[in-house]
Amino acid sequence: MRNPYAHIVEALDAQKPDHKFYNLSKLQDARYTRLPFSIRVLLESAVRNCDEFLVKQADVERILNWKETQSQSVEVPFRPARVILQDFTGVPAVVDFAAMRDAVKTLGGDPENINPVCPADLVIDHSIQVDFNRKSDSLQKNQDLEFERNRERFEFLKWGSKAFKNMRIIPPGSGIVHQVNLEYLARVVFDQDGFYYPDSLVGTDSHTTMIDGLGVLGWGVGGIEAEAVMLGQPISMVLPEVIGYKVLGVPDKLITSTDIVLTITKHLRQVGVVGKFVEFFGPGVAHLSIADRATIANMCPEYGATAAFFPVDHISVAYLEQTGRDPEKLHYIGEYLKAVGMFRNYSDASQDPEFTQVVELDLGTVDPCCSGPKRPQDKVSVCDMKKDFEACLGAKQGFKGFQVAPARHTASVPFQFGGEEYSLSHGSVVIAAITSCTNTSNPSVMLGAGLLAQKAVEAGLSVKPYIKTSLSPGSGVVTYYLKESGVMSYLSQLGFEVVGYGCMTCIGNSGPLPESVVEAITQGDLVAAGILSGNRNFEGRVHPNTRANYLASPPLVIAYAIAGTIRIDFEKEPVGVNAEGKEIFLTDIWPTREEIQAVERKHVIPAMFKEVYEKIETVNERWNALKAPSDKLYTWDPKSTYIKSPPFFNGLSKTLKPPTSITDAYVLLNFGDSVTTDHISPAGNIARNSPAARYLTSRGLNPRDFNSYGSRRGNDAVMARGTFANIRLFNKFLNKQAPRTIHLPSDETLDIFDAAERYQEAGIPLLILTGKEYGSGSSRDWAAKGPFLLGIKAVLAESYERIHRSNLVGMGIIPLEYLPGETAESLGLTGRERYTIAIPEPLTPRMLVDIKLDTGMTFQARMRFDTDVELTYFHHGGILNYMIRKMSDK
């Protein structure tokens, strides 16, 4: 069908009549100029893709009427221009695609219908670990181990790049997906098939939002939802409210972008922005570089929003020039965005659109800070760190408490390391990592860290040798400018050698601590600390032996590493004492903004970016040498413990079976608030006494070959056994932290997988009870796939984090929500009851359903299928089943 908006198509340049665009300004509608810039991107996508089938004129009208409809749960489709993936989420996506090809063939369709129809870029960044550090050969050794452990996964991904069109793999050792996206992959404006249109994307990683800082609208989705987008299915989304975040003032010269984002994270958590867009405006934005904006946008999941959008302005275009983008493309990017009213002047208040709500931040009020010890929104001013940690020590177990008896607050444990004696106490730093795309993408904080290291070394300071220090840049460009500016050697002298190009410590790939350190922590039951420039510090994520973990800027990471403890007041106490006995304070070695900017102007230049990215797909010789089959259907190896055909599509037929009520379900797990996807589906090490370890041992593997849960996401047998295997999981049935539960019929305490297996063998459906913010954290599809394989039919929560709710929907698990004011406690639920959930017909979005207990009590909950499309997926048993049936009919 002809697009009904074809009449507004015109050429951007009279010299290039074949290069056209949908000129939204020709809609001649005053509503358009009032729309937030982020909503204009959604509108352009709807106009360009309008076919009266997947996208209708009525959808365009709904978006134009955003001001009236954004609070009414109105559903609209969105077709992102592209998809990005990382290997932890990318491997299971390619496994699903391979299995879907098999299923389509079984149903009589063409397997090659399962193929990405939009560009899909997969960056391998999650596999490398910090096994070696502090030595000049650490990088090479870690990369060698990465290949040794992950060869099978890498060969599988290489097969995927051959078997599927539109799929590009960025090899290991290249950098972190979001930084590579920012510096290289982002188009900002597409020029494809004769049309210009805004770059937009979804990604299988929650920090996909980092690209919003460059003016590219993007956010994280579940791997399941991303697979549907790659197959041409638009995202069905509720038209979001947009919070206008007005930025005023100028930051103090000692403030970093990390301080700003941690301040914003706490602020917006208090405002409440879950499920909403945040759009930044105001004159203060002009004082933020693209790297600063990207840092702020990166932590969008930590403050709970869907997107954190900075519209394109002249600074955005200057950044594209700095990173070596094609000058001709830069010209049409500016011309196109101006033509469609998407080019922003932050100093011109007349361009300010209407917002749902406006909140403000004066950059001049931001102070140096960290966040922790267990959540990124728990901001602590640096001047308060010592007393805040000491208060946490004695406070009741919780987000801000460790419940250590007062008599043990000064406990100290001596230990030997390298022939010398040291001691550890509560708050001792044992991990100090400059890591994560959140900060390593920002030259100002990286060069700031380098200059601080230089001043510290010159002042005679050092870092204790037992502290696990590491530097894992987000791209090769970072190492390039650190070396060129002369600060890399000083970082190395403090132990911050480059250990790899990937996420590493930020995602729990921190590697082992020295045995003597672990023994000291265990012997004293110490609350040891990790300090990292990452974006997440949930319990059990960074390392099993660091119970307190703080997020901080790269310069502060080095400062706390030198101090050796977080129990320090930098304003009153020296960061260290040199060999001459001189006390050195943090102010003595902290570089000024002017110093940093001078080095950045001189050394962060376009030639660096061009040199690194021109060869990014070919520079890794080990990747180039990998052999992979070229068959369109994957040949599964039954002996593999990494790649396995999943059981999701076993027995799938073309005939739909109507959903049935859930009868007499038991509760498998009973949780409180803020259960994260790290709790549900851990990514870190596989404990030797876990169900997953027992499975791998039965397959002939030694513990040294277990690798991590994240690396085994292509094998459902491992991942099902790893579901809820986090050692910090707090289950109310046990009233303590442990990856175990009570099998209610027998009253036995079992590993969670073993309990679920017993229920399944008896044909008993399962339920989870939980509190607020269920599923916060990384966008892990296995946090929904795993519970599905355990036999969980529904989750009853006070609230959900957006991506996880969508993943549950994608797997056919019912997300139920207590009615306002009701909780498990207010209803008197113990979790030991049996639950019957009535599934009526017809189903409607967000409808109320009755839940009856075996005690005779009945109450209602809201079924969180928010759109008609989500209900369609549920009727099919999940989004992938829906796509298989659709593709087998082509």
Secondary structure, DSSP 8 states (H G I E B T S, - for coil): ---TTGGGEEES-TT-TT-EEE-GGGG--HHHHHS-HHHHHHHHHHHHT--SSSS-HHHHHHHHTHHHHTTTT-EEEE--SEEEEEHHHHHHHHHHHHHHHHHHHHTTS-GGGSS-SS-EEEE--SS---SS-SSTTHHHHHHHHHHHHHHHHHHHHHHHHHHSTTEEEE-TTSB-HHHHIIIII--SEEEETTEEEE-EEEESSGGGGGGGGGT-EEEE--HHHHHHHHTT--EEEE---EEEEEEES---TT--HHHHHHHHHHHHHHH--TT-EEEEESGGGGGS-HHHHHHHHHTHHHHT-SEEE----HHHHHHHHHTT--HHHHHHHHHHHHHTT----TT-GGG----SEEEEEEGGG---EEE-SS-TT-EEEGGGHHHHHHHHHHS-SBTTB----GGGTT-EEEEEETTEEEEEETTBEEEEEE-SHHHHT-HHHHHHHHHHHHHHHHTT----TTSEEEE--SBHHHHHHHHHTT-HHHHHHTT--B--SS-GGGGT------HHHHHHHHHHT---EEEESSS---TTTS-TT-SEEEE--HHHHHHHHHHTBS---TTTS-SEE-TT--EE-HHHH---HHHHHHHHHHH--HHHHHHHHHTTTT--HHHHH------SS----TT-SS----GGGTT--SS------EEEEEEEEE--S--BHHHHS--SB--TTSHHHHHHHHTT--GGG--BTGGGTT-HHHHHHHTT--TT-EETTTTEE-SEEEETTTTEEEEHHHHHHHHHHTT--EEEE--SSBTBSS--THHHHHHHHTTEEEEEES-B-HHHHHHHHHTT-EEEEE-TT--HHHHT--S-S-EEE---SS--TT-EEEEEETTS-EEEEEE---SHHHHHHHHTTSHHHHHHHHHHT-
